[in-house]
Amino acid sequence: MKISFLIHTIYGIGGTIRTTLNLAEELAAEHEIEIVSVFRHRNVPLFDIDPRITVVPLVDTRPGSPAQEKDHPEHRTPAVLFPRSEARYEEYSALTDRRVREHYAASTADVVIGTRPGLVVYAARCAPPGAVVIGQEHMSHNHHSEALREEMRPHLAALDAFVTVSEGDAAVWRARMPLPDTRVLAIPNSVPRPVVAPSALTAPVVVAAGRLSREKQYEVLIRAFAKVVAEHPEWTLRICGSGAEKDRLRRCVQKHLMSNHVLLMGPRSPIDPEWVKGSVAVSTSRHESFGMTLVEAMRNGLPVVSTDCDYGPREILKDGEDGLLTPVGKADAVAAALLTLIEDEGLRRKMGAAAARNSRRFDPSAVARRYADLFAELGAGDRASASPLPEGSGTGSGTGTGGGTAPDAVFEPVADCVAEDDGSLTVTLVTPPDAVLTHPGLRLVCVRTGGSGAADERIYPFRPDGTATVPAGDEFAEGQWLCTADRPGGGRRTVLLSRSVDQRGSLLAPGRLVPGSGVRHRVPHRRGPRHQLALRSWVRPVHAEAGDISRSGTRLTLRGRLLGPALPAGRPELVLRRRGGPEEEIVLPADREGPHGFLAVIDGETPAARQLTPNDVWEVWLRPAPGREPVRVARLLDDVVDKSGVFVYPDALTHKRRPLLLPRRVLRRLFGRPQRLVKVSLGYEGDNGLVLRLTDRPTDRSAKR
């Protein structure tokens, strides 16, 4: 049987994309599967795609692509087939109408599945004659406007089945929009078994994940977590995701003084390695049609705190058994539930075990069986579907590369990597499963980017079980190391792709430090766009590790530790070095805190007085004692390869220093001109070095954040 999924785009990150791929991969064991992606906005999908699945992009919107069609005349003409009340209507056009219609006019699909309201309409109007047509509801009845529901009504009536992801939502659809000829039922989303080991439930970390949007109510979560930190300051909250509310969320973190406790991790794929770094999962959504993140967390052995919103959470969680449900929008209730699990390790472990056990019902095999039964009940596959695809209609995706090559035509090994507690790395081949047998002598080769010669290579043999070990004590020069595979004398190295990277052992780096020896730290990670396995290495005989940063008025306080030789006699100093423009330093006194700690205060008015451009940047260094060479202040000792944007430190605002400042102030008040301010902020760059930025803020509104 041939099954065709019609999706907005398969190249991004989102719940609909994840669950479509989960179901498609499971069905691919017995059926021919294609995913028709209306848009292709990047070269390589962010999720790995099973090579058995054919990906068919219809409209190319990739920036800079020779085939880019944003300016196609038909793409500037409004769509006719796509419903006008749909949220994404402006993105669709006469071109998308035509491409979808033409694709299915030549299609031999037995089943066509639309995955969002507008695409359900496309499926109903364009599916090949005789095909079973199914609409999926990944949101909920109440999420859609009345205008959209009415626009969809005749097309929903033309479907063979309409599938929601919760029984509660299916009941609402049946009651409020009866469809006599369409079967309305609920089948939950699926979540595969994780490829990483379950959480140990010992780390003082709470994890949340999902789109950064208002309906997720992250501001409620941040208020709740502020109450948690008041009782347990060692705990942190990690929020994984991207979205339109990122800037608003940053301001919320700053407002509630959570900069040292709330990390904005950005989008993470796959998400399982992030869940297992935590001990509790949390969701504060206002609405959830299902709750993919809840199931993902449970499958990784985490108990879940979730708002009892419509409709998914109460059908996923068993309150008091594998998680805790709280009222929507109540920060106090969320905080109380989090504290219950934080303060009772026994309960946390009991609920975590129940979560792992109960979430098995969402395994793709169980969900795919329900879909297969539905296909059979609706008569799918009664006609032959063995005709080849029209020429040029499909591109097999492989592991997300977009190539149409058969899986075994090219040797492209894929591996999992685990950062072990002792600092070693274990690399395990997962595809092809017989790689070590079919490629005798296969070796893991790590090559430093920009290096040359044997000094910039590290070679480790794969054992018969497909594993290779990078010992904790091996020297890796500072920089990026890319992982490849080869055979001795083979003459060709192959990129080693990564399925998952478990970085939990990297979080233990501070505990592995040897007094007086400086820093040697390696973090394995996936390097885009093809997800090559890579290692980021830092080697510093002396290092100033940044810690907490706080603000009081215009003053920013930085705490940290000097790692390496013991602090020499004399008072340390913080050194700000201008980047670009004339060489200049600002030297500020610092204080000791214990044998290795330091504390320094930066008054924003001091660098603001020397501002030369609207965006000045100063590097932050620490001089351990008078006469000593400064060392760069950075934050290295964790699992985050690139911390830019992850830590949201508070900004200081100060007056812009300008000639004739007093007369300018008088004129500003007389004529109502806006006050010129400078934002002074600390943050990390891509190499995790700490920098001080001075940014002009031209209006009075800047001070009212």
N, C-alpha and C positions, 0 to 999 in steps of 0.2 A: 504494500500500500504506500502511496506517496502522500506525504503530509506537508503542507505549506503554511508556515507562520508569516504573517504580514505585520511588520513592526516599523515604528517611526525611524529608529536607527539602531543598529546592533553594535555600533562602534563606540558607544559611550559607557557610562556607569549608571546603574539605576535598578530598582527592584524588578521592573518589568523585564529588563534585559536579562537579569540574573535568572529569574524563574523561567523565562522562555528558553534559555540555554540549558538549564537543568532538565526541563521536560524534553526538549529536543534531543539532548544527548542520550537520555534513557530510551526514548522511542527509536533512536537510530540503531539499536541492537537488532530490531526486527523490521524496520520500515525505512523507506527512502525519505530523507528529511531535507527540506530547503527552508532557509530563512530569507524572506524577501525584505530587504532593508530599503525603505523608500529613500532615505538619504545616506550618503557616505560623506562624513565631515572630517574624517582623519584617515591616514593611511592604514593604520593597524588597529584592530579592536583592542579596547582596554582589558576585556576579559578574554581568556584563552577559549578557543572554539575547537571542538572535536573535529578532526579531519574528515570524519564520515558525513559531516553536515555541509551542504552546499549553501554558500552565501551569495545572494543575488542583489547587489546594489542597483538602484534604479536611477537616481539623480546624484551627480557628483557635486558636492559643495565644498570640497577641500580647498582651503586657501592656497593659491599658487599652483594648483594642479593644472596641467595642460588641458584636461578634460572638464575643468570646472564650468558649471552651467548656471551659476547664479544670475548671469546676465542674459541667459537664453530668452528670446522674445516671449516664448510661451510661459516661462517662469515668472514673467512680469504681468501675466494675465491671471485674474482671479480664478480659483478652482470653481467648478460647477458641481462635481460629484461629491466633494468633501463638505460636510455640514458647516454652515456659516457660524453657528454658535459654539463650535469646538474651540478650545483654548488655543490650539495651534493652527487655526485657520489661516492666519497671515503667512505661515510658512509654506502652505500648499498652493498649488497653481494649476493652470491648464496643463502644464508639463507633467506634473505628478498624476493628474487625472489620466492623461494619455499613456504614460509609462505603466501604470498599474493595470489599466484596461488591456493594453497590448500584451503585457506579460501573461495575464491569465487567459487571454484569448488563445494563446498558443500553449497553455499549460495542460499537463495531464494529471494534475493533482486530484486525488480522491477526497482530500479534506483540506479546507482552507480555514485558517483561524486568524481572526482580526484581534489585535491586542490592545487597542484603545478606541474610544468612541468613533472617531472619524474613520479609523481603519476597519472597524466593524461595518460601517456603511460602505466603504470601498469593497469589502469582502462580499457583502450582500448584493451589491450591484455588479460586481465584475467577476465573481467566481465562475469557473468553467461549468457548462451545463452538466448536471448530474452529480456534481461534487457536493459533499456534505459541508455546510457552512456553519461555523461556530463563532460566536462572539464571546470574547473574554472581558470581564469587568474587573480591572485591577484597582479601581477606586471604589466608589459606592454610589448608590442611588442619590443620596442626599448631597453628595459632593458636586453633582452636576446641576446646572441651572435648569429651570423649568423649560426655557426655550430650547435648550439642547435636547432634553428628554423628548419634547414634542417633535422636534425635527428628526429624531432617531426612530420614533415610534413605528412608522411604516416599514422601516428597514429591519428593526428588531423582529417584527412580525414575519419577515421573510426568512429569518434564520431557522436552522434546524434545532439549534440549542444555544442558550445564553448562559454562560458559566460565571458565577461570582466566586469569590474566594472565602466567603463566610456564609454560614447558614442564616445568620441574622440579616444580612443584606439580601440574600435570595428571597427571604420572606417579604421584605419591603418591596422588592421588584414585583413579586407576584400580587401583592395587595394593591399597589398603587399604579401598576401598569400591566394589567392582565394581557397575556399574549397567548390566545387559545391554541395557535398552531406552532408555538415555539416552546420547547422544553426549557424551563428555568430551573437550574440546580446549582449547588455549591460543590466545588472541588478545591481544596486548599492548594496554595503554592507548595512547591517542593524545595527541600534543602538537602544537598547530598551530605554524606558522612564526611566529616573533616579529614584532611590528610595530615594534620598535625596532632600531637598528643593533647589530651584535655588539659584545661587549666589546673594548676596545682592549688588554686584558691588561697594562696598565701601572700601574694603581692598586694600592697596597699593601693590598689588602683581600681577605679570604677570606669567602665567603658560604655560609651553611647555611640551609635552610628546611625547615619541617615542623612538625607538631603537637608541642607541648611535652609529651612523654610519656616515661615511663621507657624504653620500647623504643627510643627514638631515641638514648639514651645520651649526652646532651649533656655530662654530667659527664666522660666520657672525652674528648670534644672539647675541653673547657675545660682539662683537664690537659695534653692534647697541645699546645694553643695556648700554654700557659705556657712550654713548651719552645721553641716557635717565637719567642716574644717575647724570650726570653733571648738569642737569636742575632740577631733582627731587630726591635728595639723599635718601629720605625716602622710595622709591620703591625698591622692591626686585624681582628677577626672580627665579622661581623654575623650574628645569628641571627634569622630572620624566622619568626613563628608565634605561636600562642597555645595555651593548654592548662592542664591541672590542675597541671602541674609548674613553673609560672612562679615561684612563691615559692621552691621548692627550688633552681631554677636561679639565682635571684638570690643565694641564700646560697652557692652553689658559686662564683659569680663573685667574691664577697667573700672567700671562704676562700682562693682561689688568687691573690688580689691582682691580679685581671685587670680591675678597674673601669675603667681607662683604655684598655683594649684590646678588651673584649668589649661589644658593644652589643646589647641586646634590642629589636629593631625592632618587635615586635608583628606582628599579621597584616597582610599586604600583598597587595593585589589591584588590578590584575594584578601578577604576580610578575616578569615579564620585565624591567621597568625596574630592579628590585633586583638581579637576576643580573648585568646588564651593568655595574654599579658595581664589580664584583669582578674579580679575575684568576684565582682558583681557587675551585672549589666543593668542598664536603666533606659527607660523610654518615657517621655513626658508628653506624648502627642495629644493633640486635641481630637484628631480623627485618625483612625487606622483601618483601612479596608481589610487588611490582613495583619501584617506585622512580621515581615521577613526577618528583620533584625532580631526579633525576639526568638524566633526558631533557630537562627544561626547561633546566637549566644547559648541557647539551651543545648544545641548539638555539641558545643564545645565545653559543656559541663558547668556553665555558669548559672546560678540562680538569677532571676530577673525581677526587677522592680518596674512596674508599668502602670500608667494611668488606665483606668477602666473605661476606655473610650470605645465608641462604636467603630467596627464591630469585632475586629479580630482578636484583641488581647484576651478577652474573657473566653474565647473558644480555643485559645492556645495554652494559656496558663491555668493551672489548678491552684487557686489562691490558697496559700498556706502550705502547699505541697512542693511545688517546684518554683514558686515565685510569690510575689506580693502585689496585689492590685490596690491602687490608690485613687482617690477622686481626681477628676480632671482639673488642672489649674491650681492645685493646692500644694504650694511649696513646702509647707509644714508637714503635710502627710508624706510627701516624697522623702523629705529629710528623715522623718521618723522611721520609714521603711528601710532606708539605706542604713541608718544607724543600727537597726535591729540585726541586719546581716553582718555589718562590720564588727559589732561587739559580741556576736555569738558565733564563733568559728564552727562549733558543732552543728548548729542550725544551717549555717552556710554550706557546709559539706553535705549535709543530709539533703538539702534542697538542690544542690548542684548535681548530686547523683540522680535524684528524681528527674531533674530537667533533662539530663542526658538520656535517661531511659524513656521518658514520656515523649520526647521529640522524635523518636524513631518512626512514629506514625506519619511523619512528613517526608520520609525518605522518597527520593524520586521513583524508586521501583513501585512503591505503594500508590503514589499519585498517578504514575503512568498507567498502571493497571486500571485505574478508574477511568482514565481517558480512553484507553483501548476498549473497555467495555462500552463506553458511550459511543465510540465510533461504530462498533459492531451493532449496537441497538439501533443506530440511525441508518444502517445499511451501507456504510462506507466500504469501498473496495469491491463492490459488486461488478464494476466494469474494469477492464484491463487498464493498467497505467504504466505499461512498459515502454512506451514511446520515448525516444530521447528528447532531452531538452532542446528548444530552438537554439541554433548556433549563436554563441556569445551571450547566452542568458545567465550563465552561472559561473561562479568562481569558488572553487573549494577553498576553505579558509585555513586549512591546516591548524597550526597552533595560534592562529590569529595573524598570519602573514599575508593572507589574501592570495596566495598562490594556488593553482589548481593541480599541483603535482600529487600523484598517488603517494600515500603515506610512506611506503618503503622505497620510493625511488631515490630519495636523498637521505643521507644519514644526518639527522638533526636530533641529537640526544637531548632529553629533558630530564632534569634532576630536581630533587628536593634538597634543601640545605637546612641544617640545624646548628645553631650556635650553642654549644654545650656549656654547662655550668663552669667547667674548668678553663674556658677560653678557646678550646679546640673547636674545629668545625667538622661536621660529618656531612658528606655529599653522597646522596643515594640516587642512582639512575632509576627512573621510572618508565621511560620509553626511549628506544624500544626495549621491551622487557628482557630480551636476550642479547643486549648490546655487548656484554663482556664475552659471550660465547662466539658471536659472529664477528667480533673485532678483537682478536686475541692481543693481549698486551696494552689494552686501552688505558690511557693515562689522563688524569686531570692536570691541566697545565694552566697556571695563573700567570698572567703577563701584565706587567705594570704599564699603564697608559703613558706613552711618550718615552718609554725606556727602550733600551737596546742591549742585546747581549745576554749572556747567561745570568748576570747579576740581577736582571729584571725579570727572571722567570723562576717559578717554583713548580716542581713536578711531583705528583703523587699517584701511584698506581691504583687502579680500581681492583678491588679484591673480587673473587669469584661470585660473591653475593651482591655485587654491583655497588659497593660502598668504597669511598676513599676518605681518608682522614687528614686534615690539615692540623698538625700538632699545635698546641697552644704556644710553645716556645719558639716556633720558627720566626725568623726575622722577615718582616715585610716593610720595605721602605715606605715612607709616607706618600700617600697618593691613592689613585684608583687602580685596582687590579681587576682585569677581566678574565673570566674563566672560559677555557676552551677544552676540547678533548682531542687526543690524537693517538696514533700508534707509533712506536719507535720505527723510524725509517719510512713511515707512511708518506712523508712529504707534504701533508696537508692537515691543517688544524680546523676543527669544526666548532662553531660557536656553541657553547653549552647554555641552553635555555633553562629557565627555572620555573617550576610549577608553583612552589611555595618556599618561603624562607622564614623559618622559625627563629626569631631574634631574641628569645627570652634570655638566653645566656649572656647576651650583650648588656642587659640591664644589671648584671652582677659585676660589671667591670670595676666599680669602686672598691668592692670587697676583695678583689684580686691584686690590688696595688701592693707593691713591695716598698716599704719605707726607704726613701732616698734614691729610688730608681727611676723617677720620672714616669712617663706615660707611654705604654704600648697598647694600642686598642684597635681591634678590627671589628667591623660590622658588615656582615653579608647582607646583600639586598638585591632586588631586581632592577636592572637598568633598562630603561625604555629605549626605543619603542618596542623592541621585540622581547623584552623581559630576559635579557641575558643575565646569567648569574655573575655578580660582581662583588668585590670586597673593597671597602673603604678603610684604609689604614692610616692611623696617626701614630707618629713616633716622635716624642719630644723629651729630651733629657730633663728639661725644666718646663713646667707648664702651670699657668694660672687658670684654674677651673672656675668659671663664673657660677654663682649660686643665686640666691634670692635677690630680687631687685624691687625696691619700693619707692614711693614718692611722698613728699610732704611739701606742699606749695611748689616752689620752683626747684626744689632740691631732690635729686635722685640718689638713693643709697644703694650701693653695690656691695654684696658680700661674696666671698669666694675662698678658695684654698690654693695655696702654692704647693705643687707636687714636685718632688725631686729632693734636692738637698734641703736640709733644715734651713729655716729663715735665718739669714745672717744677722749679726747685731746691727742695730740702727733702724730707724723708722722707714717703712716702705712708702712708696709714692705711686700714685696713679698718673700715667702719662697719656695725654690725648695728642695724637699726631694727625695733622691735617692731610687729607688725601686730595691730590690734585692741587693746582695752584702753587703758591709759594710754600716752601717748607716752613713748618711752624709747629711748636709744641706748647701744650698747656700742662704744667706740672701741678698736681694737687696732692696734699698730704693724705696719707692713709694710716690706718691703725691696725695693730695686730689683734687677732681674736684666737687665743690659744696658740699652740706650737706651730700650726700651719695655716690658720685662717687669717683673712684680711678683710677690712671694711674701709670703703672710701665713699665720700659724698661729693657729688657733682652739682654745683649750683648752676642751673641753666643760664643764669645771667652772665656767667663768665665766658662760656664759648659764644653766646649770643652777641656779646660785645665785639667779637672778632669775626662775625659772619661776613663772608665775601660774596656769596651767591644765594639765590633762593633755596638751594638744596645743598648745604654743606655736609660733608661727611668727615668724621674724625675716627680713626682707629683707636681702640682702647688697649693700653699696655700697662703692665705692672713692673715697677722697678723694686726688686725685693729689699734693697737697702741702698743708701747713698753710694754712688760710684759703681754700682753693679749695672750690667746690661739689662734693659727691660725685656720682658717676655710678653708675648701676645696673650690677652685675656680671651678665652674661648670657652665653649661648653661642648665637651667631647664625650664624656663618660656615660653614654646610654645607648639606646638602640636607634636613635633618629639620625639618619645620615645628613639630611639637610634641614636645619632648624629655622630657616627663614620663614617667618609667618606662623610658626608653631607656638612660640611663646609670645604672649601679648602683654608687654610691659606698659605701665602707666606713662603717659606723656606729661611733661611739664610745659606750661605756657608762660612766656615772659615777653616784655615789651621789646620791640625791634629797636636796636640802637641806630639812631640816625642823627645827622648833624642838626643843630638848632632844635633839639628835642622839645624844650619847653615851649618855644613859640609854635611849634607844630601842634602840640597838645592844645594850646589855646585856640588855634585856628580850627582844629578838628571839632572842638566843642561848639565854636561859634557857627560853623557851617554844617555840622552833623555828619562829618566825614567818618568813615569806619576807622577803628583803631587798628594799627598794624602790630600783629603779634607774631611770635616765633614759637613753633612747636619743637620741643627738645625731647628726643626719644632715644632709648636704647633698644637694640635688637641685633639679631644674628644674620650674617650673610650666608651664602651657599657653603662656604668652608667652615661655618660655625664660629667664625671669629666675631667678637662683639664690636659693634660700631655705635657711635653717637651721631644722630642725624639732626640737623637744624633745617626746618621747613617753614617757609613763610605761610602764615595764616592771616589773610587780609581783612577779615571782618570780625566784628564783636561777637557774632554767633559762635565763633571758634571757642570762646571761653564758657559757653553754656552747654557743653556736651554732657 
